Amino acid sequence: DTAVSQTPKYLVTQMGNDKSIKCEQNLGHDTMYWYKQDSKKFLKIMFSYNNKELIINETVPNRFSPKSPDKAHLNLHINSLELGDSAVYFCASSLQVSGANVLTFGAGSRLTVL
Amino acid sequence: GEDVEQSLFLSVREGDSSVINCTYTDSSSTYLYWYKQEPGAGLQLLTYIFSNMDMKQDQRLTVLLNKKDKHLSLRIADTQTGDSAIYFCAVSTSGTYKYIFGTGTRLKVLA
């Protein structure tokens, strides 16, 4: 039973298209995140939601729009895809453990823009 | 802005100890973490330490924290080929949602 699941795992698309990546967690966590990992493996926070409320919105082009229909789901929609959007996108959820914020990651969604 | 830096690569022989280092700039960091990323997978939490601790040991893993120098290290004893992965340190601050990952260190274990 996967704790944080993302779909699709692989996505290949043309420049200019619109695509979505979905994420679901069955851990009962209140907070969910989207991270982007580039080809050098650098990990950058994009968005975070706590109980469906947007709490982190980093400097990300407004072509990227997160949506959280409920606290178990956080989807990422990308409009007008560009070559530079090619990356692995990770969804994560978190739980506070005695003040520490422990993240559980999904397996990632590899987006390739041609 | 806050920064978390790691050296990019480390290569060790099987059976040796590995030491992965991390430096951070935000002195308000309350918790410091180590995550492991295997190829084609997401990050997995290995261990974490509270900022008022100097050391934490968990089986083959030892975390050392030098708060004055803002330096964190992860020592893996008796390194195995299965330890080959990318290791990320991260810092968070209590009472905020701030969570910053380091640049990652790729550990290669030679048989």
Backbone of each chain as ProteinMPNN parsed JSONL, in Angstrom:
{"seq_chain_A": "DTAVSQTPKYLVTQMGNDKSIKCEQNLGHDTMYWYKQDSKKFLKIMFSYNNKELIINETVPNRFSPKSPDKAHLNLHINSLELGDSAVYFCASSLQVSGANVLTFGAGSRLTVL", "coords_chain_A": {"N_chain_A": [[0.842, -1.195, 0.0], [0.965, 1.923, -1.164], [2.361, 4.861, 0.263], [2.681, 7.613, -0.491], [1.571, 8.43, -3.518], [2.198, 9.059, -6.933], [1.059, 10.09, -10.114], [1.379, 10.622, -13.624], [4.191, 8.27, -13.752], [6.058, 8.645, -15.713], [6.274, 11.144, -18.194], [6.048, 12.326, -21.364], [6.111, 14.968, -23.559], [5.115, 17.549, -25.893], [6.512, 20.818, -26.408], [4.636, 23.618, -25.327], [2.31, 22.289, -24.763], [-0.277, 21.409, -22.318], [-0.174, 19.931, -19.127], [-0.885, 17.602, -16.432], [0.038, 16.5, -13.149], [-0.669, 14.091, -10.74], [-1.161, 13.64, -7.21], [-1.42, 11.652, -4.338], [-1.902, 10.966, -0.892], [-1.98, 8.505, 1.669], [-1.544, 8.697, 4.333], [-2.662, 10.293, 6.195], [-1.557, 12.754, 6.678], [-1.237, 16.323, 7.228], [0.05, 18.199, 5.68], [1.239, 18.912, 2.433], [3.506, 18.783, -0.391], [5.119, 20.097, -3.356], [8.057, 19.376, -5.08], [10.773, 20.228, -7.229], [13.182, 18.473, -9.038], [16.185, 18.953, -10.581], [18.404, 18.197, -13.413], [20.878, 18.087, -12.225], [20.324, 17.1, -9.825], [19.565, 18.865, -7.871], [17.286, 19.978, -5.431], [14.272, 21.639, -5.311], [11.889, 23.524, -3.562], [8.536, 24.005, -4.523], [5.724, 24.392, -4.032], [3.576, 24.379, -1.121], [0.98, 22.939, 0.776], [-1.206, 23.206, 3.526], [-3.647, 21.481, 5.087], [-5.355, 21.977, 2.839], [-4.813, 24.634, 2.398], [-2.823, 27.079, 0.838], [0.506, 27.451, 1.714], [3.195, 27.75, 1.149], [4.661, 29.311, -1.529], [6.795, 29.382, -3.779], [9.128, 31.201, -5.888], [7.893, 30.623, -8.71], [7.044, 30.116, -12.102], [3.871, 31.43, -13.209], [2.651, 29.655, -14.822], [2.542, 27.294, -13.599], [0.266, 25.622, -11.624], [-0.937, 24.711, -8.563], [-3.303, 22.442, -7.085], [-5.447, 21.621, -4.465], [-7.769, 19.505, -3.702], [-8.61, 18.181, -1.432], [-7.22, 17.289, 1.814], [-5.727, 15.057, 1.322], [-4.887, 15.033, -1.251], [-2.868, 16.532, -3.758], [-2.497, 18.211, -6.591], [-0.685, 19.028, -9.606], [-0.715, 21.341, -12.091], [0.455, 22.182, -15.282], [0.829, 24.719, -17.551], [1.362, 25.533, -21.03], [3.918, 24.221, -21.65], [7.486, 24.317, -21.336], [10.87, 23.793, -22.561], [12.649, 23.953, -20.418], [11.179, 23.036, -18.315], [11.509, 20.385, -18.072], [12.198, 17.825, -15.889], [12.4, 16.02, -12.747], [9.564, 15.666, -10.838], [8.631, 15.808, -7.526], [6.295, 14.744, -5.191], [5.399, 15.239, -1.797], [4.531, 14.465, 1.606], [3.919, 15.538, 4.97], [4.556, 15.064, 8.478], [4.397, 16.202, 11.779], [6.747, 15.336, 14.182], [7.289, 15.321, 17.388], [7.998, 18.038, 17.103], [9.846, 17.93, 15.019], [9.827, 17.942, 11.466], [8.857, 15.569, 9.457], [9.337, 14.331, 6.287], [7.627, 12.436, 3.802], [8.23, 11.023, 0.752], [6.946, 10.762, -2.611], [7.494, 8.552, -5.458], [8.275, 10.031, -7.59], [7.793, 11.948, -10.632], [8.754, 11.851, -13.852], [9.216, 14.331, -16.08], [9.451, 15.033, -19.456], [10.079, 17.393, -21.814], [9.722, 17.996, -25.173]], "CA_chain_A": [[0.0, 0.0, 0.0], [1.885, 3.055, -1.312], [2.012, 5.942, 1.174], [2.524, 8.805, -1.326], [1.621, 7.931, -4.891], [2.129, 10.086, -7.96], [0.831, 9.599, -11.479], [2.088, 9.424, -14.103], [5.602, 8.156, -13.38], [6.789, 9.235, -16.837], [5.434, 11.988, -19.033], [6.792, 12.914, -22.471], [5.147, 15.821, -24.239], [5.674, 18.597, -26.741], [6.483, 22.217, -25.943], [3.378, 24.326, -25.546], [1.17, 21.521, -24.249], [-0.654, 21.526, -20.899], [-0.198, 18.594, -18.516], [-1.097, 17.549, -14.978], [0.57, 15.391, -12.36], [-1.53, 13.934, -9.567], [-0.525, 13.084, -6.028], [-2.344, 11.257, -3.261], [-1.239, 10.317, 0.242], [-2.922, 7.803, 2.544], [-0.908, 8.697, 5.653], [-3.376, 11.184, 7.106], [-0.768, 13.973, 6.928], [-1.931, 17.581, 6.953], [0.828, 19.079, 4.801], [1.748, 18.29, 1.205], [4.49, 19.62, -1.079], [5.691, 19.756, -4.653], [9.455, 19.728, -5.281], [11.328, 19.986, -8.576], [14.587, 18.058, -9.012], [16.749, 19.14, -11.922], [19.323, 17.149, -13.884], [22.018, 18.017, -11.296], [19.76, 16.536, -8.587], [19.185, 19.891, -6.9], [15.876, 19.837, -5.056], [13.759, 22.979, -5.033], [10.483, 23.568, -3.173], [7.68, 24.813, -5.393], [4.497, 24.745, -3.313], [3.168, 23.545, -0.008], [-0.378, 23.147, 1.263], [-1.536, 22.651, 4.827], [-5.112, 21.387, 5.15], [-5.903, 22.58, 1.62], [-4.48, 26.054, 2.302], [-1.482, 27.316, 0.298], [1.36, 28.067, 2.725], [4.468, 28.086, 0.518], [4.525, 29.531, -2.963], [8.096, 29.928, -4.14], [9.168, 31.912, -7.168], [7.622, 29.635, -9.75], [6.205, 30.764, -13.126], [2.449, 31.197, -12.956], [2.175, 28.527, -15.654], [2.387, 26.166, -12.68], [-0.806, 25.897, -10.676], [-1.273, 23.583, -7.712], [-4.704, 22.388, -6.623], [-5.62, 20.644, -3.395], [-9.208, 19.339, -3.483], [-8.745, 17.788, -0.029], [-5.867, 17.257, 2.368], [-5.021, 13.855, 0.872], [-4.539, 15.18, -2.664], [-2.27, 17.779, -4.237], [-2.202, 18.038, -8.005], [0.111, 20.097, -10.21], [-1.045, 21.555, -13.497], [1.446, 23.041, -15.932], [0.388, 25.231, -18.855], [2.36, 26.01, -22.011], [5.185, 23.625, -21.227], [8.737, 24.771, -21.955], [11.968, 22.815, -22.45], [13.243, 24.049, -19.082], [10.326, 22.378, -17.322], [11.933, 18.983, -17.986], [12.749, 17.578, -14.553], [11.606, 15.062, -11.968], [8.726, 16.379, -9.866], [8.332, 14.96, -6.375], [5.276, 15.104, -4.211], [5.727, 14.757, -0.455], [3.622, 14.885, 2.67], [4.708, 15.589, 6.207], [3.986, 14.889, 9.798], [5.246, 16.732, 12.853], [7.093, 14.328, 15.188], [7.96, 16.039, 18.491], [8.553, 19.28, 16.581], [10.539, 17.696, 13.754], [8.912, 17.845, 10.33], [9.381, 14.424, 8.711], [8.712, 14.255, 4.968], [7.539, 11.184, 3.071], [8.212, 11.378, -0.668], [6.525, 9.848, -3.654], [8.591, 8.013, -6.279], [8.653, 11.027, -8.591], [7.219, 11.939, -11.989], [9.771, 12.408, -14.751], [8.61, 15.075, -17.192], [10.359, 15.37, -20.549], [9.438, 18.288, -22.782], [10.488, 17.936, -26.442]], "C_chain_A": [[0.885, 1.255, 0.0], [1.432, 4.226, -0.47], [1.747, 7.241, 0.41], [2.657, 8.325, -2.772], [1.393, 9.07, -5.87], [1.85, 9.411, -9.289], [0.82, 10.775, -12.438], [3.535, 9.398, -13.624], [6.493, 8.786, -14.461], [5.808, 10.016, -17.701], [6.324, 12.624, -20.093], [5.801, 13.704, -23.31], [5.853, 16.897, -25.043], [5.603, 19.949, -26.043], [5.128, 22.825, -26.248], [2.148, 23.595, -25.029], [0.914, 21.843, -22.775], [-0.729, 20.117, -20.32], [-0.423, 18.703, -17.013], [-0.41, 16.337, -14.377], [-0.274, 15.315, -11.091], [-0.764, 13.299, -8.419], [-1.572, 12.8, -4.961], [-1.536, 10.645, -2.129], [-2.307, 9.708, 1.161], [-2.398, 7.726, 3.973], [-1.664, 9.558, 6.669], [-2.607, 12.449, 7.453], [-1.55, 15.217, 6.528], [-1.247, 18.42, 5.882], [1.364, 18.307, 3.613], [2.587, 19.298, 0.435], [4.676, 19.156, -2.518], [7.128, 20.274, -4.7], [9.826, 19.448, -6.721], [12.794, 19.591, -8.404], [15.148, 18.136, -10.414], [17.778, 18.059, -12.242], [20.567, 17.028, -12.993], [21.585, 17.508, -9.93], [19.478, 17.58, -7.525], [17.684, 19.847, -6.697], [15.336, 21.202, -4.644], [12.271, 22.917, -4.688], [9.725, 24.454, -4.149], [6.48, 25.325, -4.593], [4.337, 23.857, -2.094], [1.768, 23.945, 0.422], [-0.498, 22.514, 2.644], [-3.051, 22.659, 4.962], [-5.802, 22.192, 4.05], [-5.59, 24.064, 1.467], [-3.042, 26.218, 1.823], [-0.639, 28.04, 1.332], [2.744, 28.423, 2.194], [4.225, 28.195, -0.972], [5.808, 30.21, -3.405], [8.025, 30.599, -5.511], [9.098, 30.901, -8.295], [6.773, 30.346, -10.804], [4.724, 30.477, -12.905], [1.825, 30.238, -13.964], [1.946, 27.289, -14.794], [1.268, 26.495, -11.699], [-1.118, 24.639, -9.88], [-2.756, 23.63, -7.367], [-4.818, 21.294, -5.579], [-7.107, 20.5, -3.093], [-9.545, 18.901, -2.056], [-7.347, 17.534, 0.506], [-5.081, 16.02, 1.962], [-4.522, 13.971, -0.562], [-3.924, 16.546, -2.946], [-1.83, 17.544, -5.668], [-1.432, 19.25, -8.518], [-0.242, 20.188, -11.684], [-0.036, 22.532, -14.093], [0.93, 23.432, -17.306], [1.577, 25.577, -19.738], [3.763, 25.517, -21.675], [6.368, 24.121, -22.042], [9.815, 23.705, -21.742], [12.542, 22.781, -21.038], [12.394, 23.438, -17.975], [10.68, 20.903, -17.168], [12.674, 18.767, -16.673], [11.989, 16.401, -13.958], [10.857, 15.859, -10.898], [8.341, 15.41, -8.752], [7.232, 15.575, -5.543], [5.727, 14.545, -2.864], [4.627, 15.18, 0.494], [4.408, 14.847, 3.973], [3.86, 15.524, 7.459], [4.953, 15.501, 10.794], [5.468, 15.629, 13.886], [7.917, 15.028, 16.262], [8.645, 17.308, 17.993], [9.316, 19.113, 15.284], [9.502, 17.488, 12.659], [9.441, 16.755, 9.399], [8.622, 14.28, 7.401], [8.731, 12.831, 4.439], [7.339, 11.531, 1.598], [7.544, 10.309, -1.51], [7.728, 9.433, -4.487], [9.018, 8.968, -7.387], [7.937, 10.841, -9.914], [8.216, 12.624, -12.902], [9.081, 13.024, -15.96], [9.686, 15.41, -18.21], [9.589, 16.194, -21.569], [10.309, 18.346, -24.038], [10.255, 19.18, -27.286]], "O_chain_A": [[1.476, 1.608, 1.02], [0.249, 4.565, -0.472], [0.726, 7.895, 0.623], [3.721, 7.873, -3.193], [0.528, 9.923, -5.675], [2.333, 8.312, -9.561], [0.295, 11.834, -12.095], [4.045, 10.409, -13.141], [7.533, 9.375, -14.165], [4.668, 9.601, -17.91], [7.245, 13.374, -19.768], [4.77, 13.175, -23.725], [7.053, 17.121, -24.881], [4.741, 20.184, -25.196], [4.545, 22.575, -27.303], [1.081, 24.188, -24.873], [1.738, 22.447, -22.088], [-1.28, 19.213, -20.948], [-0.187, 19.747, -16.405], [-0.292, 15.289, -15.01], [-0.557, 16.329, -10.452], [0.165, 12.52, -8.631], [-2.479, 13.597, -4.72], [-0.593, 9.891, -2.371], [-3.366, 10.29, 1.398], [-2.75, 6.821, 4.73], [-1.344, 9.551, 7.858], [-2.954, 13.145, 8.408], [-2.395, 15.188, 5.634], [-1.887, 19.258, 5.247], [1.876, 17.196, 3.755], [2.412, 20.508, 0.579], [4.431, 17.999, -2.857], [7.394, 21.439, -4.404], [9.273, 18.552, -7.358], [13.555, 20.275, -7.72], [14.657, 17.474, -11.329], [17.997, 17.135, -11.459], [21.235, 15.995, -12.999], [22.378, 17.485, -8.989], [19.18, 17.227, -6.384], [16.911, 19.702, -7.644], [15.873, 21.845, -3.741], [11.482, 22.33, -5.43], [10.206, 25.513, -4.55], [6.253, 26.531, -4.493], [4.872, 22.75, -2.027], [1.414, 25.124, 0.434], [0.034, 21.433, 2.898], [-3.672, 23.722, 4.952], [-6.71, 22.981, 4.309], [-6.047, 24.695, 0.514], [-2.138, 25.566, 2.346], [-1.012, 29.121, 1.788], [3.401, 29.31, 2.739], [3.66, 27.297, -1.596], [5.912, 31.437, -3.41], [7.0, 30.563, -6.191], [10.117, 30.394, -8.766], [5.87, 31.105, -10.45], [4.366, 29.387, -12.458], [0.611, 30.032, -13.961], [1.251, 26.356, -15.199], [1.312, 27.522, -11.021], [-1.516, 23.621, -10.447], [-3.38, 24.691, -7.355], [-4.344, 20.176, -5.782], [-7.656, 21.281, -2.315], [-10.62, 19.205, -1.539], [-6.382, 17.559, -0.258], [-3.882, 15.941, 2.232], [-3.803, 13.092, -1.037], [-4.388, 17.572, -2.448], [-0.905, 16.775, -5.928], [-1.508, 20.342, -7.954], [-0.086, 19.222, -12.432], [0.285, 23.562, -13.5], [0.629, 22.569, -18.13], [2.665, 25.876, -19.245], [4.675, 26.311, -21.445], [6.279, 24.319, -23.254], [9.697, 22.841, -20.874], [12.882, 21.716, -20.524], [12.837, 23.334, -16.831], [10.209, 20.243, -16.242], [13.659, 19.447, -16.386], [11.068, 15.857, -14.568], [11.457, 16.63, -10.15], [7.797, 14.335, -9.004], [7.243, 16.767, -5.235], [6.366, 13.494, -2.806], [3.885, 16.125, 0.229], [5.447, 14.192, 4.059], [2.677, 15.861, 7.495], [6.169, 15.344, 10.677], [4.511, 15.054, 14.405], [9.103, 15.295, 16.067], [9.758, 17.617, 18.419], [9.427, 20.068, 14.515], [8.433, 16.928, 12.9], [10.375, 16.997, 8.634], [7.401, 14.125, 7.402], [9.713, 12.107, 4.602], [6.401, 12.242, 1.24], [7.566, 9.123, -1.181], [8.844, 9.898, -4.256], [10.026, 8.729, -8.052], [7.529, 9.736, -10.273], [8.495, 13.814, -12.758], [8.448, 12.33, -16.756], [10.712, 15.999, -17.87], [8.58, 15.749, -22.115], [11.486, 18.7, -23.972], [10.814, 19.3, -28.376]]}, "seq_chain_B": "GEDVEQSLFLSVREGDSSVINCTYTDSSSTYLYWYKQEPGAGLQLLTYIFSNMDMKQDQRLTVLLNKKDKHLSLRIADTQTGDSAIYFCAVSTSGTYKYIFGTGTRLKVLA", "coords_chain_B": {"N_chain_B": [[19.569, 34.757, 1.259], [18.652, 31.666, 2.964], [20.993, 28.982, 3.063], [22.116, 25.728, 2.195], [24.778, 23.67, 2.068], [26.604, 21.08, 0.413], [29.287, 18.794, -0.334], [29.69, 17.534, -3.638], [30.365, 14.928, -4.452], [31.407, 11.692, -3.226], [33.619, 9.046, -2.723], [34.123, 5.786, -1.612], [35.689, 2.815, -0.272], [34.273, -0.428, -0.006], [33.317, -1.459, 3.227], [34.828, 0.463, 4.492], [34.559, 3.551, 6.447], [32.191, 6.139, 5.773], [32.019, 9.646, 5.486], [29.837, 12.209, 5.321], [29.428, 15.576, 4.68], [27.873, 18.686, 5.707], [26.976, 22.066, 5.487], [25.286, 24.876, 6.883], [23.427, 27.96, 6.837], [21.421, 29.204, 8.298], [20.896, 30.174, 11.46], [18.695, 29.817, 13.017], [17.743, 27.341, 12.606], [16.133, 24.445, 13.66], [15.735, 21.694, 13.59], [17.596, 19.106, 12.074], [18.216, 17.111, 9.267], [18.816, 13.94, 7.653], [18.496, 12.565, 4.483], [18.071, 9.865, 2.156], [18.507, 9.119, -1.252], [17.821, 6.756, -3.551], [18.618, 5.448, -6.86], [16.178, 6.429, -9.227], [14.152, 6.724, -7.385], [12.183, 8.248, -4.704], [13.075, 10.539, -2.0], [14.195, 9.216, 1.137], [13.73, 9.353, 4.592], [16.503, 9.151, 6.755], [17.531, 9.775, 9.307], [17.236, 12.167, 12.044], [18.143, 15.135, 13.874], [17.873, 17.06, 16.83], [18.483, 20.513, 17.396], [19.712, 21.066, 19.837], [21.269, 18.98, 20.46], [24.403, 17.199, 20.284], [25.185, 14.893, 19.109], [23.96, 11.936, 17.508], [23.25, 8.536, 17.455], [22.49, 5.773, 15.409], [22.36, 2.651, 14.847], [24.369, 1.841, 12.158], [24.722, 4.456, 11.56], [25.928, 7.678, 12.377], [25.284, 10.835, 13.541], [26.695, 14.005, 13.648], [26.655, 17.18, 15.137], [27.752, 20.444, 14.916], [26.949, 23.19, 16.242], [27.901, 25.749, 16.556], [29.644, 26.16, 14.425], [27.858, 25.685, 12.473], [27.66, 23.158, 11.208], [27.05, 19.983, 9.992], [27.295, 16.456, 10.08], [27.249, 13.183, 8.579], [28.026, 10.01, 9.439], [28.711, 6.901, 8.081], [29.145, 3.743, 9.122], [31.163, 0.882, 8.227], [30.635, 0.777, 5.362], [28.495, -0.278, 2.764], [27.852, -1.711, -0.538], [25.196, -1.312, -1.088], [24.727, 1.106, 0.077], [25.303, 3.028, -1.723], [24.201, 5.946, -3.119], [22.35, 9.073, -3.317], [22.816, 11.496, -0.883], [21.031, 13.694, 1.109], [21.169, 16.559, 3.126], [19.007, 18.399, 5.315], [17.272, 21.234, 6.669], [15.079, 22.507, 9.169], [12.843, 24.88, 10.696], [11.338, 25.269, 13.778], [7.899, 26.097, 14.238], [7.64, 27.341, 11.866], [7.098, 26.867, 8.333], [9.345, 26.486, 6.972], [11.693, 24.676, 5.125], [14.582, 23.406, 4.105], [16.554, 21.956, 1.638], [19.801, 20.499, 1.174], [22.415, 20.475, -1.349], [22.951, 17.903, -2.034], [24.877, 14.874, -1.856], [26.621, 12.642, -3.782], [27.198, 9.394, -3.101], [29.495, 6.934, -3.773], [30.169, 3.565, -3.59], [32.828, 1.461, -3.666], [33.482, -1.842, -4.65]], "CA_chain_B": [[18.653, 33.724, 1.731], [19.287, 30.531, 3.642], [21.752, 28.124, 2.182], [22.587, 24.463, 2.767], [25.769, 23.23, 1.093], [27.268, 19.782, 0.584], [30.164, 18.455, -1.443], [28.857, 16.821, -4.606], [30.72, 13.52, -4.651], [32.26, 10.994, -2.271], [33.843, 7.677, -3.143], [34.785, 5.027, -0.549], [35.768, 1.365, -0.493], [33.358, -1.246, 0.808], [33.879, -1.776, 4.535], [35.354, 1.684, 5.122], [33.55, 4.507, 6.91], [31.933, 7.311, 4.914], [31.59, 10.843, 6.219], [29.218, 13.188, 4.425], [29.365, 16.84, 5.411], [26.836, 19.646, 5.328], [27.023, 23.332, 6.217], [24.059, 25.646, 6.699], [23.633, 29.355, 7.233], [20.349, 29.732, 9.131], [21.14, 29.802, 12.849], [17.431, 29.503, 13.694], [17.378, 25.958, 12.272], [15.843, 23.714, 14.895], [15.925, 20.275, 13.325], [18.454, 18.845, 10.915], [17.813, 15.79, 8.786], [19.524, 13.29, 6.543], [17.665, 11.751, 3.612], [18.789, 9.058, 1.156], [17.775, 8.927, -2.5], [18.356, 5.72, -4.44], [18.279, 5.757, -8.26], [14.794, 6.253, -9.669], [13.224, 6.719, -6.246], [12.077, 9.468, -3.923], [13.951, 10.605, -0.835], [13.723, 8.52, 2.333], [14.368, 9.859, 5.804], [17.39, 8.237, 7.468], [17.604, 10.159, 10.706], [17.249, 13.609, 12.247], [18.699, 15.53, 15.153], [17.412, 18.332, 17.354], [19.65, 21.404, 17.397], [20.41, 21.161, 21.131], [22.058, 17.754, 20.604], [25.678, 17.201, 19.557], [25.408, 13.629, 18.431], [22.909, 10.927, 17.564], [23.705, 7.304, 16.819], [21.413, 4.87, 15.047], [22.998, 1.503, 14.189], [25.612, 2.201, 11.472], [24.711, 5.892, 11.281], [26.222, 8.62, 13.452], [25.136, 12.229, 13.132], [27.383, 14.968, 14.519], [26.244, 18.564, 14.899], [28.523, 21.53, 15.508], [26.021, 24.303, 16.051], [28.675, 26.997, 16.48], [30.148, 26.273, 13.055], [26.735, 25.353, 11.567], [28.182, 22.038, 10.442], [26.383, 18.701, 10.266], [27.898, 15.364, 9.314], [26.667, 11.846, 8.671], [29.032, 8.961, 9.293], [28.175, 5.566, 7.854], [30.176, 2.756, 9.437], [31.133, -0.357, 7.442], [29.828, 1.138, 4.188], [28.188, -1.378, 1.85], [27.501, -1.257, -1.889], [23.801, -0.855, -1.027], [24.68, 2.484, 0.581], [25.506, 3.942, -2.852], [22.975, 6.733, -3.298], [22.571, 10.505, -3.067], [22.425, 11.831, 0.483], [20.665, 15.096, 1.264], [20.834, 17.091, 4.44], [17.924, 19.386, 5.268], [17.06, 21.932, 7.944], [13.762, 23.126, 9.345], [12.739, 25.764, 11.85], [10.065, 25.076, 14.488], [6.978, 27.226, 14.186], [7.543, 27.825, 10.475], [7.051, 25.785, 7.34], [10.599, 26.55, 6.231], [12.354, 23.358, 5.036], [15.538, 23.638, 3.019], [17.425, 20.823, 1.334], [21.134, 20.74, 0.65], [22.658, 20.218, -2.764], [23.065, 16.462, -2.235], [26.204, 14.262, -2.046], [26.516, 11.319, -4.408], [28.138, 8.445, -2.512], [29.769, 5.736, -4.573], [30.885, 2.572, -2.791], [33.574, 0.581, -4.562], [33.623, -3.198, -4.097]], "C_chain_B": [[19.407, 32.581, 2.395], [19.911, 29.592, 2.621], [22.148, 26.856, 2.915], [23.496, 23.837, 1.722], [26.351, 21.865, 1.452], [28.261, 19.619, -0.549], [29.406, 17.492, -2.346], [29.126, 15.321, -4.667], [31.561, 12.992, -3.494], [32.382, 9.559, -2.729], [34.598, 6.96, -2.024], [34.824, 3.549, -0.945], [34.805, 0.66, 0.469], [34.047, -1.611, 2.126], [34.471, -0.591, 5.255], [34.204, 2.501, 5.695], [33.413, 5.634, 5.907], [31.55, 8.465, 5.821], [31.096, 11.868, 5.21], [28.964, 14.46, 5.225], [28.33, 17.799, 4.839], [27.045, 20.919, 6.138], [25.764, 24.117, 5.898], [24.267, 27.041, 7.252], [22.601, 29.85, 8.243], [20.508, 29.273, 10.583], [19.837, 29.494, 13.61], [16.96, 28.084, 13.386], [17.242, 25.135, 13.544], [16.082, 22.221, 14.751], [16.744, 20.118, 12.053], [18.305, 17.376, 10.56], [18.817, 15.259, 7.763], [18.539, 12.382, 5.809], [18.558, 11.017, 2.621], [17.909, 8.923, -0.074], [18.483, 7.878, -3.346], [17.909, 6.007, -5.869], [16.821, 5.475, -8.588], [13.761, 6.284, -8.567], [13.157, 8.098, -5.593], [13.035, 9.435, -2.741], [13.321, 9.849, 0.337], [14.468, 9.074, 3.533], [15.248, 8.773, 6.423], [17.349, 8.519, 8.971], [17.493, 11.668, 10.812], [17.729, 13.894, 13.66], [18.134, 16.889, 15.55], [18.641, 19.216, 17.571], [20.345, 21.538, 18.754], [21.2, 19.883, 21.438], [23.352, 17.891, 19.812], [25.809, 15.973, 18.671], [24.164, 12.745, 18.544], [23.419, 9.704, 16.831], [22.512, 6.395, 16.579], [22.014, 3.763, 14.204], [24.269, 1.952, 13.485], [25.744, 3.71, 11.233], [25.031, 6.701, 12.537], [26.092, 10.029, 12.895], [25.861, 13.091, 14.152], [26.937, 16.374, 14.14], [27.16, 19.521, 15.657], [27.723, 22.805, 15.241], [26.766, 25.629, 15.889], [29.156, 27.227, 15.051], [29.061, 26.012, 12.012], [27.173, 24.234, 10.615], [27.539, 20.752, 10.939], [27.111, 17.616, 9.479], [27.146, 14.063, 9.568], [27.788, 10.847, 8.442], [28.317, 7.627, 9.122], [29.309, 4.584, 8.111], [30.025, 1.541, 8.531], [30.267, -0.185, 6.184], [29.694, -0.043, 3.231], [27.808, -0.837, 0.474], [26.056, -0.756, -1.942], [23.641, 0.553, -0.461], [24.917, 3.497, -0.536], [24.189, 4.633, -3.18], [23.359, 8.211, -3.215], [22.028, 10.803, -1.676], [22.188, 13.344, 0.578], [20.558, 15.446, 2.733], [19.737, 18.133, 4.252], [17.79, 20.011, 6.644], [15.648, 22.492, 7.978], [13.785, 23.966, 10.614], [11.367, 25.587, 12.485], [9.207, 26.318, 14.393], [6.862, 27.84, 12.806], [7.42, 26.625, 9.563], [8.344, 25.723, 6.522], [11.313, 25.198, 6.282], [13.279, 23.433, 3.847], [16.446, 22.437, 2.878], [18.784, 21.299, 0.858], [21.235, 20.308, -0.803], [22.831, 18.739, -3.071], [24.511, 16.01, -2.447], [26.006, 12.873, -2.622], [27.611, 10.434, -3.837], [28.271, 7.229, -3.415], [30.625, 4.797, -3.739], [31.518, 1.567, -3.744], [33.782, -0.771, -3.899], [35.085, -3.597, -3.959]], "O_chain_B": [[20.637, 32.538, 2.387], [19.433, 29.433, 1.498], [22.475, 26.889, 4.101], [23.052, 23.511, 0.621], [26.56, 21.542, 2.621], [28.107, 20.23, -1.607], [28.573, 16.72, -1.873], [28.211, 14.534, -4.909], [32.321, 13.73, -2.867], [31.389, 8.922, -3.081], [35.606, 7.471, -1.537], [34.094, 3.103, -1.83], [34.572, 1.106, 1.593], [35.208, -2.02, 2.139], [34.612, -0.608, 6.478], [33.034, 2.196, 5.469], [34.386, 6.038, 5.27], [30.84, 8.28, 6.809], [31.85, 12.331, 4.354], [28.366, 14.428, 6.3], [27.967, 17.734, 3.665], [27.267, 20.854, 7.347], [25.235, 24.041, 4.789], [25.179, 27.275, 8.044], [22.863, 30.808, 8.97], [20.277, 28.104, 10.891], [19.879, 28.97, 14.723], [15.898, 27.669, 13.851], [18.132, 25.133, 14.395], [16.568, 21.565, 15.672], [16.608, 20.882, 11.097], [18.272, 16.509, 11.434], [19.548, 16.008, 7.115], [17.85, 11.557, 6.41], [19.65, 11.476, 2.287], [16.714, 8.648, 0.034], [19.608, 8.088, -3.8], [16.933, 6.727, -6.078], [16.296, 4.41, -8.263], [12.609, 5.909, -8.786], [13.957, 8.986, -5.885], [13.719, 8.439, -2.506], [12.102, 9.837, 0.511], [15.686, 9.245, 3.496], [14.818, 7.633, 6.599], [17.157, 7.616, 9.786], [17.632, 12.379, 9.817], [17.725, 13.019, 14.525], [17.942, 17.762, 14.703], [19.718, 18.714, 17.895], [21.453, 22.069, 18.822], [21.733, 19.723, 22.536], [23.406, 18.599, 18.806], [26.456, 16.007, 17.625], [23.426, 12.797, 19.527], [23.954, 9.806, 15.727], [21.635, 6.261, 17.433], [22.163, 3.91, 12.991], [25.19, 2.413, 14.159], [26.777, 4.175, 10.753], [24.485, 6.45, 13.611], [26.719, 10.369, 11.892], [25.675, 12.937, 15.359], [26.854, 16.711, 12.959], [27.322, 19.42, 16.873], [27.81, 23.407, 14.172], [26.313, 26.52, 15.171], [29.087, 28.341, 14.531], [29.312, 26.106, 10.811], [27.069, 24.354, 9.394], [27.492, 20.476, 12.138], [27.5, 17.838, 8.332], [26.507, 13.87, 10.602], [28.422, 10.837, 7.386], [27.438, 7.268, 9.907], [30.316, 4.591, 7.403], [28.918, 1.2, 8.113], [29.295, -0.913, 5.979], [30.676, -0.723, 2.93], [27.482, 0.342, 0.33], [25.729, 0.12, -2.742], [22.554, 1.128, -0.512], [24.75, 4.698, -0.323], [23.19, 3.98, -3.48], [24.531, 8.556, -3.063], [20.912, 10.407, -1.337], [23.03, 14.15, 0.183], [19.929, 14.721, 3.504], [19.564, 18.679, 3.162], [18.144, 19.404, 7.655], [15.097, 22.897, 6.955], [14.635, 23.785, 11.486], [10.347, 25.737, 11.814], [9.702, 27.443, 14.458], [6.072, 28.761, 12.598], [7.62, 25.488, 9.992], [8.431, 25.011, 5.521], [11.514, 24.641, 7.361], [12.825, 23.514, 2.705], [17.03, 21.957, 3.85], [18.911, 22.349, 0.229], [20.267, 19.839, -1.401], [22.856, 18.35, -4.238], [25.279, 16.681, -3.135], [25.32, 12.034, -2.04], [28.799, 10.68, -4.05], [27.284, 6.585, -3.77], [31.68, 5.185, -3.239], [30.83, 0.91, -4.525], [34.201, -0.852, -2.744], [35.383, -4.705, -3.51]]}, "name": "protein", "num_of_chains": 2, "seq": "DTAVSQTPKYLVTQMGNDKSIKCEQNLGHDTMYWYKQDSKKFLKIMFSYNNKELIINETVPNRFSPKSPDKAHLNLHINSLELGDSAVYFCASSLQVSGANVLTFGAGSRLTVLGEDVEQSLFLSVREGDSSVINCTYTDSSSTYLYWYKQEPGAGLQLLTYIFSNMDMKQDQRLTVLLNKKDKHLSLRIADTQTGDSAIYFCAVSTSGTYKYIFGTGTRLKVLA"}
